[in-house]
């Protein structure tokens, strides 16, 4: 049998972290790969992701989530978390974060609860609710979304969930000037930045905004 010459998922993750300039303890890297293992196992029944190749999962799920880590801190809410992206990955990478992953889909919430239990993620809370009906005890320092909704809907639906001084962190592909303009009367754009995901030849941006 001829050995597969392609890099392993672990190798891709290690190289990607180095390219991002992130130091990540070996046990944290193992937890990320374990998360992908659970995602693979549950995917057949729950249809959590269209990506099947573990190598592509490292790039499109792990590294694509980790690029936003420098923009989050404190109490973090991941809205429309789906299978836990980026929230679970951020929580694994930075244990000091307090992350709530929110999704109204029961199967996806069940999967995230399973991952939290299996990986022992003490800094994660899973919330199964529609965002407009979600009423936590206190607000969040950062609210992040990855393909959740338009910027206008994101800002409108989550405004009640921001703590004083909090910010929205929207992960986007290509930047749409009209989409950004649509929130200028309700939010201040603090920063837009192009991101480079190691191994991914596609546009990625982050939009940072705060209430007016």
C-alpha positions in Angstrom: 0.0 0.0 0.0 1.4 3.4 -1.0 1.5 5.9 1.9 -0.7 9.0 1.5 1.7 11.9 0.7 -0.7 14.6 1.8 -0.2 16.3 5.2 -2.3 14.9 8.0 -5.1 16.9 9.7 -2.8 17.4 12.7 0.0 18.7 10.4 -2.3 21.1 8.6 -3.6 22.4 12.0 0.0 22.8 13.3 1.2 24.6 10.2 -2.0 26.8 10.1 -1.5 27.9 13.8 2.1 28.8 13.1 1.1 30.8 10.0 -1.5 32.6 12.2 1.1 33.3 14.8 -0.9 31.5 17.5 0.6 29.5 20.3 -1.7 26.6 21.2 -0.9 23.9 23.8 -0.8 20.3 22.5 -3.8 19.3 24.5 -5.8 22.2 22.9 -4.8 21.1 19.4 -5.9 17.5 20.3 -9.2 18.8 21.6 -9.8 20.6 18.3 -9.1 17.4 16.3 -11.3 15.5 18.7 -14.1 18.0 18.0 -13.7 17.3 14.2 -13.8 13.5 15.0 -17.1 13.9 16.7 -18.4 16.1 13.9 -17.5 13.4 11.4 -19.2 10.7 13.5 -22.4 12.7 14.0 -22.5 14.1 10.5 -24.1 11.1 8.8 -27.2 11.3 10.9 -27.4 15.0 11.7 -26.1 16.5 8.4 -24.0 19.1 10.3 -21.6 20.0 7.5 -21.3 19.4 3.8 -17.5 19.0 4.1 -16.4 15.4 4.5 -12.7 15.5 4.0 -10.9 15.8 7.5 -8.1 17.9 5.9 -10.7 20.3 4.4 -12.5 20.4 7.8 -9.3 21.6 9.5 -9.0 24.5 7.1 -12.7 25.4 6.7 -13.8 24.8 10.2 -10.9 25.1 12.6 -8.6 27.7 10.9 -11.5 29.6 9.5 -12.8 30.0 13.1 -9.5 30.7 14.7 -8.8 33.8 12.5 -11.4 35.7 14.5 -9.9 34.8 17.9 -7.9 38.1 18.2 -11.2 40.0 18.0 -13.1 38.3 20.9 -12.7 38.6 24.6 -14.6 38.1 27.9 -18.2 36.8 27.6 -18.8 35.7 24.0 -22.1 34.8 22.3 -21.9 32.8 19.0 -25.3 33.4 17.3 -26.5 30.7 14.9 -23.6 28.5 16.0 -24.8 25.4 14.0 -22.3 22.7 14.8 -20.4 25.1 17.1 -18.5 27.3 14.6 -16.7 29.4 15.6 -17.8 29.3 19.2 -16.6 25.8 20.3 -13.3 26.3 18.5 -12.7 29.6 20.1 -13.6 28.2 23.5 -11.1 25.3 23.1 -8.3 27.7 21.9 -8.8 30.2 24.7 -10.0 28.8 28.0 -10.3 32.3 29.5 -13.3 33.0 27.2 -16.8 32.4 28.5 -18.6 31.2 25.4 -22.3 30.7 24.8 -23.2 28.9 21.6 -26.8 29.6 20.5 -28.9 27.8 17.9 -32.6 27.1 17.6 -32.1 23.8 15.8 -32.5 20.9 18.3 -30.2 18.5 16.6 -27.4 21.0 16.4 -27.8 22.0 20.0 -27.8 18.3 21.0 -24.5 17.8 19.1 -22.9 20.8 20.8 -24.0 19.6 24.2 -22.4 16.3 23.4 -19.1 17.9 22.4 -19.1 20.1 25.5 -19.6 17.0 27.7 -17.1 14.7 25.9 -14.4 17.3 25.7 -15.1 18.7 29.2 -15.4 22.3 28.0 -16.2 24.1 31.3 -16.2 27.5 29.7 -19.1 26.7 27.3 -22.8 27.0 27.7 -25.2 25.7 25.0 -28.4 27.6 24.5 -31.2 26.2 22.4 -33.5 29.1 21.5 -34.4 31.6 18.8 -32.1 34.6 19.1 -35.0 37.1 19.5 -36.4 35.1 22.4 -33.1 34.5 24.2 -32.9 36.3 27.5 -29.7 35.6 29.4 -29.0 36.9 32.9 -26.4 39.4 31.6 -25.1 40.7 28.3 -22.1 39.7 26.2 -18.9 41.6 25.6 -18.7 40.2 22.0 -21.4 38.8 19.8 -20.0 36.8 16.9 -21.7 35.4 13.8 -20.5 33.3 11.0 -23.0 33.2 8.1 -25.9 33.8 10.5 -27.7 36.6 8.7 -27.2 40.0 7.0 -25.5 42.6 9.0 -28.7 44.5 9.4 -30.5 41.5 10.8 -27.6 40.5 13.0 -27.5 43.9 14.6 -31.2 44.2 15.0 -31.8 40.7 16.4 -29.0 40.8 18.9 -28.9 44.4 20.2 -30.6 43.3 23.5 -27.9 40.8 24.1 -24.9 43.2 24.1 -23.4 44.3 27.4 -22.5 48.0 27.9 -19.4 48.6 25.8 -19.9 45.4 23.9 -19.2 44.9 20.2 -20.5 42.9 17.3 -18.0 40.7 15.4 -19.4 39.6 12.0 -17.4 37.1 10.0 -18.0 37.6 6.2 -16.7 36.4 2.9 -16.6 39.3 0.4 -17.4 42.7 1.8 -20.6 44.2 0.5 -20.6 48.0 0.7 -24.4 48.2 0.6 -24.6 45.7 3.4 -22.2 47.7 5.6 -24.1 51.0 4.7 -27.3 49.4 5.8 -26.3 49.5 9.5 -24.7 52.9 9.6 -27.8 54.5 11.1 -27.9 52.0 14.0 -24.3 51.0 14.6 -20.8 52.5 14.4 -18.4 50.5 12.2 -15.2 50.3 14.3 -13.1 48.2 11.9 -13.3 46.1 8.7 -10.3 43.9 8.1 -9.4 41.3 5.5 -8.4 38.0 7.0 -6.2 35.3 5.6 -7.2 31.7 6.5 -4.2 29.4 6.0 -4.8 27.0 3.1 -8.0 28.8 1.9 -7.9 30.8 -1.3 -11.2 32.6 -0.6 -12.0 36.1 0.7 -12.6 36.4 4.4 -13.3 39.6 6.3 -14.3 40.6 9.8 -16.6 43.6 10.6 -16.4 45.1 14.1 -19.3 47.3 15.1 -20.7 48.9 18.2 -24.1 50.5 19.1 -24.5 54.2 18.3 
